Amino acid sequence: MESLRDAAGAERDRVARSVIVKIVNALSASSEMGGPAVSAALLGHADHYTNELFKVFYWYAYVQHALETASPDERDAEDEGAERVVLGRTTAGVVVVNKVNDYVLRPRFFERWTLYDFLRQTDVRRLTEKEAFLPCPSEDSEESSGEEVTSDSGSSSRARSTGGVPCAHRFLRRHPQRDSHGVFLRSAEDKYVLNFVGRGLPRADKGDRETYCHTMLVFFGPTGWRVGKDLLGKAPNWSDSFQSTQFCEEHLHVMKNMNVLYECRDARDDYSA
């Protein structure tokens, strides 16, 4: 009798193992994933390893804001009435949470930082009770001009800490989360890699030249910006403003790399033809 139970148990184990193998094979075939990846997922292991940290960047909202604040007449017609907002709760009540405000109303410490560098090297998060009372020594009030600090010098002068508690930079007074959230500076070795999400990035070699120049100025304007007029200046159009702007070598390299995907697709299409 006992031998029959052992045989039945062995049969159940064999059937269960067979079912798992079939499931793994079915998942591999349907999702075009390799067996090792499926097995790692079933075992709860990480599905990828990387030495970089990535940050999702919904870039078009910043471009649209700069366009609207440069000239009200330049508002994109297809975006009329399509603005979406996220609501958050603070000690002052319910406020509108807008990531664009994090840059437009950034602390004076980051006055001359480009949007690209600001997003790569900062974290915005809620302050703890101690951090809320530890503004950075270099932080000035909104009414004062503040010390102009570039991203290069900012990376070497880390946000100071007191008693081992990181020091948060405070947003300008008009920011709805000024009293609850702060901007923390990351080290130069821990910069994020931005993942551009949303619309396809404009091309340098095709399409509307004005759109491309405007977008690149929003990302890499060397003196930073709070409204679109800061980027456009006295230039009659975005192309002239782009041509007269002196970008750093790193940013020029990034601009060039942004077009690589399109160039690869063009080469593929030419080969297929």
Kinemage of the C-alpha trace (Angstrom):
@kinemage 1
@onewidth
@group {chain A} dominant
@subgroup {mainchain}
@vectorlist {calphas} color= white
{ca met a 1} P 0.000 0.000 0.000
{ca glu a 2} L 2.805 2.358 0.908
{ca ser a 3} L 4.634 1.610 -2.317
{ca leu a 4} L 1.506 2.564 -4.257
{ca arg a 5} L 1.406 5.915 -2.444
{ca asp a 6} L 5.064 6.523 -3.269
{ca ala a 7} L 4.427 5.687 -6.900
{ca ala a 8} L 1.428 8.028 -6.983
{ca gly a 9} L 3.493 10.829 -5.426
{ca ala a 10} L 6.259 10.342 -7.957
{ca glu a 11} L 3.719 10.450 -10.756
{ca arg a 12} L 2.275 13.711 -9.434
{ca asp a 13} L 5.767 15.253 -9.309
{ca arg a 14} L 6.422 14.163 -12.869
{ca val a 15} L 3.122 15.621 -14.081
{ca ala a 16} L 3.697 18.882 -12.204
{ca arg a 17} L 7.206 19.192 -13.664
{ca ser a 18} L 5.830 18.518 -17.114
{ca val a 19} L 3.182 21.237 -16.671
{ca ile a 20} L 5.813 23.800 -15.623
{ca val a 21} L 7.982 22.905 -18.629
{ca lys a 22} L 4.996 23.320 -20.952
{ca ile a 23} L 4.135 26.691 -19.405
{ca val a 24} L 7.695 27.940 -19.801
{ca asn a 25} L 7.813 26.751 -23.410
{ca ala a 26} L 4.459 28.393 -24.175
{ca leu a 27} L 5.524 31.704 -22.648
{ca ser a 28} L 8.821 31.603 -24.522
{ca ala a 29} L 7.078 31.041 -27.836
{ca ser a 30} L 4.332 33.644 -27.375
{ca ser a 31} L 6.414 36.482 -25.959
{ca glu a 32} L 9.616 35.825 -27.899
{ca met a 33} L 11.548 35.487 -24.667
{ca gly a 34} L 14.333 33.042 -24.047
{ca gly a 35} L 14.005 30.138 -21.644
{ca pro a 36} L 16.532 31.613 -19.178
{ca ala a 37} L 14.575 34.879 -18.961
{ca val a 38} L 11.295 33.060 -18.290
{ca ser a 39} L 12.911 30.846 -15.696
{ca ala a 40} L 14.456 33.885 -13.966
{ca ala a 41} L 11.018 35.529 -13.829
{ca leu a 42} L 9.438 32.417 -12.277
{ca leu a 43} L 12.206 32.285 -9.685
{ca gly a 44} L 11.864 35.983 -8.875
{ca his a 45} L 15.316 36.974 -10.120
{ca ala a 46} L 16.098 40.314 -11.776
{ca asp a 47} L 15.307 40.393 -15.492
{ca his a 48} L 18.162 42.723 -16.426
{ca tyr a 49} L 21.398 44.125 -15.083
{ca thr a 50} L 22.825 47.539 -15.859
{ca asn a 51} L 25.368 49.946 -14.433
{ca glu a 52} L 23.168 52.940 -15.303
{ca leu a 53} L 20.106 54.505 -13.677
{ca phe a 54} L 17.315 55.625 -16.001
{ca lys a 55} L 14.756 58.419 -15.554
{ca val a 56} L 11.618 58.697 -17.667
{ca phe a 57} L 11.456 62.097 -19.359
{ca tyr a 58} L 8.107 63.237 -20.797
{ca trp a 59} L 9.820 65.893 -22.839
{ca tyr a 60} L 6.992 67.417 -24.870
{ca ala a 61} L 5.347 69.146 -21.894
{ca tyr a 62} L 8.498 71.236 -21.378
{ca val a 63} L 8.710 72.102 -25.077
{ca gln a 64} L 5.061 73.138 -25.159
{ca his a 65} L 5.436 75.304 -22.049
{ca ala a 66} L 8.456 77.097 -23.516
{ca leu a 67} L 6.586 77.651 -26.766
{ca glu a 68} L 3.556 79.107 -24.996
{ca thr a 69} L 5.604 81.452 -22.808
{ca ala a 70} L 7.696 82.661 -25.749
{ca ser a 71} L 4.659 83.841 -27.689
{ca pro a 72} L 1.000 83.073 -26.971
{ca asp a 73} L 0.370 82.948 -30.724
{ca glu a 74} L 2.654 79.924 -31.083
{ca arg a 75} L 0.479 77.570 -29.002
{ca asp a 76} L 0.020 74.236 -30.777
{ca ala a 77} L -3.550 74.138 -32.082
{ca glu a 78} L -3.914 70.393 -31.549
{ca asp a 79} L -3.127 70.790 -27.846
{ca glu a 80} L -5.811 73.413 -27.199
{ca gly a 81} L -7.834 72.279 -24.189
{ca ala a 82} L -5.890 68.998 -23.965
{ca glu a 83} L -3.810 69.818 -20.906
{ca arg a 84} L -3.886 67.181 -18.163
{ca val a 85} L -3.016 67.838 -14.560
{ca val a 86} L -2.216 65.692 -11.537
{ca leu a 87} L -3.453 66.707 -8.107
{ca gly a 88} L -1.420 66.245 -4.954
{ca arg a 89} L -2.090 66.892 -1.291
{ca thr a 90} L 0.105 69.134 0.868
{ca thr a 91} L -0.257 70.789 4.256
{ca ala a 92} L -1.830 73.745 2.435
{ca gly a 93} L -4.436 71.533 0.771
{ca val a 94} L -4.794 70.127 -2.737
{ca val a 95} L -2.341 71.488 -5.321
{ca val a 96} L -1.552 70.869 -8.974
{ca val a 97} L 1.517 68.652 -9.418
{ca asn a 98} L 3.376 69.619 -12.568
{ca lys a 99} L 6.871 68.359 -13.365
{ca val a 100} L 7.455 71.369 -15.599
{ca asn a 101} L 7.186 73.578 -12.518
{ca asp a 102} L 10.045 71.659 -10.907
{ca tyr a 103} L 12.363 73.126 -13.541
{ca val a 104} L 10.690 76.476 -14.220
{ca leu a 105} L 10.552 77.236 -10.481
{ca arg a 106} L 13.819 75.479 -9.634
{ca pro a 107} L 15.976 76.804 -6.775
{ca arg a 108} L 18.368 79.687 -7.416
{ca phe a 109} L 21.270 77.281 -6.964
{ca phe a 110} L 20.368 75.760 -10.363
{ca glu a 111} L 19.701 79.111 -12.054
{ca arg a 112} L 21.965 78.506 -15.070
{ca trp a 113} L 21.488 74.761 -15.385
{ca thr a 114} L 20.128 73.342 -18.627
{ca leu a 115} L 16.966 71.260 -18.472
{ca tyr a 116} L 18.966 68.208 -19.582
{ca asp a 117} L 21.532 68.557 -16.795
{ca phe a 118} L 18.945 69.419 -14.155
{ca leu a 119} L 16.949 66.250 -14.802
{ca arg a 120} L 20.039 64.067 -14.991
{ca gln a 121} L 21.612 65.200 -11.755
{ca thr a 122} L 18.763 65.938 -9.349
{ca asp a 123} L 16.049 64.160 -7.386
{ca val a 124} L 12.837 65.855 -6.311
{ca arg a 125} L 11.211 64.272 -3.279
{ca arg a 126} L 9.328 65.012 -0.104
{ca leu a 127} L 11.467 66.405 2.693
{ca thr a 128} L 11.656 64.768 6.072
{ca glu a 129} L 10.945 66.834 9.160
{ca lys a 130} L 14.655 67.534 9.683
{ca glu a 131} L 15.375 68.318 6.046
{ca ala a 132} L 12.558 70.836 5.935
{ca phe a 133} L 14.491 73.009 8.390
{ca leu a 134} L 17.863 72.630 6.689
{ca pro a 135} L 17.912 74.886 3.608
{ca cys a 136} L 21.241 74.896 1.810
{ca pro a 137} L 23.598 77.642 3.024
{ca ser a 138} L 24.009 78.843 -0.573
{ca glu a 139} L 20.249 79.258 -1.001
{ca asp a 140} L 19.023 82.846 -1.217
{ca ser a 141} L 15.515 84.172 -0.992
{ca glu a 142} L 13.486 84.535 -4.152
{ca glu a 143} L 13.796 88.319 -4.071
{ca ser a 144} L 17.600 88.245 -4.175
{ca ser a 145} L 19.504 87.472 -7.309
{ca gly a 146} L 21.232 84.416 -5.859
{ca glu a 147} L 24.586 82.988 -6.829
{ca glu a 148} L 24.741 81.789 -10.408
{ca val a 149} L 26.076 78.260 -10.483
{ca thr a 150} L 26.598 76.170 -13.583
{ca ser a 151} L 26.063 72.421 -13.705
{ca asp a 152} L 29.823 71.805 -13.791
{ca ser a 153} L 30.550 73.774 -10.657
{ca gly a 154} L 27.408 72.431 -9.031
{ca ser a 155} L 28.570 68.845 -9.464
{ca ser a 156} L 31.765 69.600 -7.542
{ca ser a 157} L 30.030 71.540 -4.770
{ca arg a 158} L 27.612 68.936 -3.437
{ca ala a 159} L 24.617 69.923 -1.404
{ca arg a 160} L 25.968 70.303 2.097
{ca ser a 161} L 24.713 68.180 4.955
{ca thr a 162} L 24.327 68.891 8.616
{ca gly a 163} L 24.608 66.071 11.107
{ca gly a 164} L 24.600 63.521 8.289
{ca val a 165} L 21.236 64.732 6.941
{ca pro a 166} L 21.264 65.686 3.211
{ca cys a 167} L 20.550 69.333 2.558
{ca ala a 168} L 17.683 70.048 0.169
{ca his a 169} L 17.487 73.015 -2.155
{ca arg a 170} L 14.157 74.806 -1.882
{ca phe a 171} L 11.904 75.717 -4.789
{ca leu a 172} L 10.942 79.322 -5.466
{ca arg a 173} L 8.040 80.670 -3.467
{ca arg a 174} L 5.484 80.238 -6.246
{ca his a 175} L 6.023 76.459 -6.360
{ca pro a 176} L 2.991 74.717 -4.807
{ca gln a 177} L 5.173 72.069 -3.125
{ca arg a 178} L 7.865 74.398 -1.822
{ca asp a 179} L 7.079 73.599 1.816
{ca ser a 180} L 6.922 69.827 1.373
{ca his a 181} L 9.414 68.888 -1.374
{ca gly a 182} L 13.023 69.713 -2.127
{ca val a 183} L 15.649 69.259 -4.831
{ca phe a 184} L 18.571 66.990 -3.948
{ca leu a 185} L 21.791 67.093 -5.958
{ca arg a 186} L 23.246 63.767 -7.096
{ca ser a 187} L 26.952 63.164 -7.481
{ca ala a 188} L 28.492 63.431 -10.946
{ca glu a 189} L 29.110 59.667 -10.903
{ca asp a 190} L 25.409 58.881 -10.329
{ca lys a 191} L 23.801 60.870 -13.130
{ca tyr a 192} L 20.626 59.492 -14.663
{ca val a 193} L 20.302 58.445 -18.281
{ca leu a 194} L 17.171 60.122 -19.642
{ca asn a 195} L 14.570 57.969 -21.366
{ca phe a 196} L 12.743 60.306 -23.763
{ca val a 197} L 9.084 59.255 -23.734
{ca gly a 198} L 6.152 60.570 -25.750
{ca arg a 199} L 6.336 61.937 -29.250
{ca gly a 200} L 9.167 61.144 -31.604
{ca leu a 201} L 12.028 63.601 -31.308
{ca pro a 202} L 12.327 66.045 -34.237
{ca arg a 203} L 15.034 65.413 -36.810
{ca ala a 204} L 17.933 67.675 -37.622
{ca asp a 205} L 18.031 66.711 -41.314
{ca lys a 206} L 14.318 66.492 -42.149
{ca gly a 207} L 11.031 68.010 -41.115
{ca asp a 208} L 10.306 71.410 -39.625
{ca arg a 209} L 13.583 73.179 -38.831
{ca glu a 210} L 11.897 75.593 -36.416
{ca thr a 211} L 10.515 72.709 -34.345
{ca tyr a 212} L 13.927 71.047 -34.142
{ca cys a 213} L 15.744 74.233 -33.112
{ca his a 214} L 13.122 75.097 -30.523
{ca thr a 215} L 13.254 71.607 -28.984
{ca met a 216} L 17.045 71.517 -28.768
{ca leu a 217} L 17.109 74.958 -27.152
{ca val a 218} L 14.621 73.749 -24.524
{ca phe a 219} L 16.833 70.753 -23.728
{ca phe a 220} L 20.263 72.352 -23.949
{ca gly a 221} L 19.879 76.138 -23.637
{ca pro a 222} L 23.245 76.863 -21.940
{ca thr a 223} L 21.981 79.529 -19.540
{ca gly a 224} L 18.807 77.715 -18.535
{ca trp a 225} L 15.321 79.154 -18.894
{ca arg a 226} L 12.171 79.863 -16.951
{ca val a 227} L 10.032 81.141 -19.822
{ca gly a 228} L 10.374 80.649 -23.545
{ca lys a 229} L 11.483 84.253 -24.060
{ca asp a 230} L 14.722 83.383 -22.250
{ca leu a 231} L 15.552 81.050 -25.134
{ca leu a 232} L 14.249 83.084 -28.030
{ca gly a 233} L 15.796 86.365 -26.879
{ca lys a 234} L 15.738 89.062 -29.530
{ca ala a 235} L 16.062 86.602 -32.411
{ca pro a 236} L 13.247 86.769 -34.996
{ca asn a 237} L 12.812 82.984 -35.016
{ca trp a 238} L 14.026 79.792 -33.356
{ca ser a 239} L 16.474 78.930 -36.139
{ca asp a 240} L 18.395 82.186 -35.710
{ca ser a 241} L 18.415 81.779 -31.948
{ca phe a 242} L 19.750 78.235 -32.335
{ca gln a 243} L 22.491 79.301 -34.721
{ca ser a 244} L 23.666 82.072 -32.405
{ca thr a 245} L 23.782 79.841 -29.309
{ca gln a 246} L 27.098 78.360 -28.165
{ca phe a 247} L 26.417 74.817 -26.919
{ca cys a 248} L 28.985 72.810 -24.968
{ca glu a 249} L 30.676 69.844 -26.651
{ca glu a 250} L 28.846 67.286 -24.517
{ca his a 251} L 25.451 68.611 -25.527
{ca leu a 252} L 26.423 68.794 -29.201
{ca his a 253} L 27.431 65.141 -28.964
{ca val a 254} L 24.046 64.227 -27.445
{ca met a 255} L 22.221 66.121 -30.216
{ca lys a 256} L 24.154 64.169 -32.806
{ca asn a 257} L 23.361 60.856 -31.120
{ca met a 258} L 19.643 61.687 -31.024
{ca asn a 259} L 19.565 61.388 -34.810
{ca val a 260} L 21.338 58.010 -34.960
{ca leu a 261} L 18.115 55.981 -34.702
{ca tyr a 262} L 16.591 57.832 -37.651
{ca glu a 263} L 19.767 57.372 -39.676
{ca cys a 264} L 19.718 53.631 -38.972
{ca arg a 265} L 16.103 53.400 -40.102
{ca asp a 266} L 16.897 55.323 -43.277
{ca ala a 267} L 19.787 52.967 -44.000
{ca arg a 268} L 17.513 49.951 -43.423
{ca asp a 269} L 14.864 51.324 -45.768
{ca asp a 270} L 17.437 52.117 -48.442
{ca tyr a 271} L 18.835 48.595 -48.174
{ca ser a 272} L 15.369 47.037 -48.398
{ca ala a 273} L 14.542 49.111 -51.458
